[in-house]
Amino acid sequence: SQKIEQNSEALNIQEGKTATLTCNYTNYSPAYLQWYRQDPGRGPVFLLLIRENEKEKRKERLKVTFDTTLKQSLFHITASQPADSATYLCALDPNTGGFKTIFGAGTRLFVKA
Amino acid sequence: ETGVTQSPTHLIKTRGQQVTLRCSSQSGHNTVSWYQQALGQGPQFIFQYYREEENGRGNFPPRFSGLQFPNYSSELNVNALELDDSALYLCASSVDLNTIYFGEGSWLTVV
């Protein structure tokens, strides 16, 4: 079956450390992958897009990698802060014709001061 | 502040009723997408409109329908509400794949 998997368990890290979140997908050949942040009761906020021909993309303290062979994207937050605590969602277009976006269930990140 | 406004923010409907949810996008954003998000899940894509035409659709039945208007506003209509339709409904307006803004959503409870 086709699906996107993100760590269902929450990730707890200490302030200042690097948080690494994983997004795995099966049976898709996406042209790109997106990452979003979502706070409780709020709409998602778009963070980064990485295309299939890009290995890595950076934006301030954020870094995303995309390995189409492993069918995996890694999302890193360096020098993490308590304000980074949120749920992080990955999403892709399965590239099956017509526009469509498929989201993972998200990983909850807690950064402790 | 995303510039995307959804209404109403919360509503309660009875099973079998119909509901209309509204979204006001940013000016110039000619693409709007609608999503359903159940608690603890990621958003599920319902459909997308581009320049007032449906551009893509997820695995939702025909009782989920939409409209996009020339003034960048849009509607999601759901007929014959079922209990499982209870969720947060999100709209997202965009110009391109790197410029996407979500609204804060409409919480729908079906009783």
Chai-1 contact restraints between the chains, C-beta under 6 A:
chainA,res_idxA,chainB,res_idxB,connection_type,confidence,min_distance_angstrom,max_distance_angstrom,comment,restraint_id
A,R42,B,E104,contact,1.0,0.0,6.0,A-B,restraint_1
A,G43,B,L90,contact,1.0,0.0,6.0,A-B,restraint_2
A,G43,B,F102,contact,1.0,0.0,6.0,A-B,restraint_3
A,G43,B,G103,contact,1.0,0.0,6.0,A-B,restraint_4
A,G43,B,E104,contact,1.0,0.0,6.0,A-B,restraint_5
A,G43,B,G105,contact,1.0,0.0,6.0,A-B,restraint_6
A,P44,B,F102,contact,1.0,0.0,6.0,A-B,restraint_7
A,F46,B,I100,contact,1.0,0.0,6.0,A-B,restraint_8
A,L49,B,L97,contact,1.0,0.0,6.0,A-B,restraint_9
A,L49,B,N98,contact,1.0,0.0,6.0,A-B,restraint_10
A,L89,B,G42,contact,1.0,0.0,6.0,A-B,restraint_11
A,G98,B,G56,contact,1.0,0.0,6.0,A-B,restraint_12
A,F99,B,Q48,contact,1.0,0.0,6.0,A-B,restraint_13
A,F99,B,N55,contact,1.0,0.0,6.0,A-B,restraint_14
A,F99,B,G56,contact,1.0,0.0,6.0,A-B,restraint_15
A,K100,B,F45,contact,1.0,0.0,6.0,A-B,restraint_16
A,K100,B,G56,contact,1.0,0.0,6.0,A-B,restraint_17
A,T101,B,F45,contact,1.0,0.0,6.0,A-B,restraint_18
A,F103,B,G42,contact,1.0,0.0,6.0,A-B,restraint_19
A,F103,B,P43,contact,1.0,0.0,6.0,A-B,restraint_20
A,G104,B,G42,contact,1.0,0.0,6.0,A-B,restraint_21
A,A105,B,Q41,contact,1.0,0.0,6.0,A-B,restraint_22
A,A105,B,G42,contact,1.0,0.0,6.0,A-B,restraint_23
A,G106,B,G42,contact,1.0,0.0,6.0,A-B,restraint_24
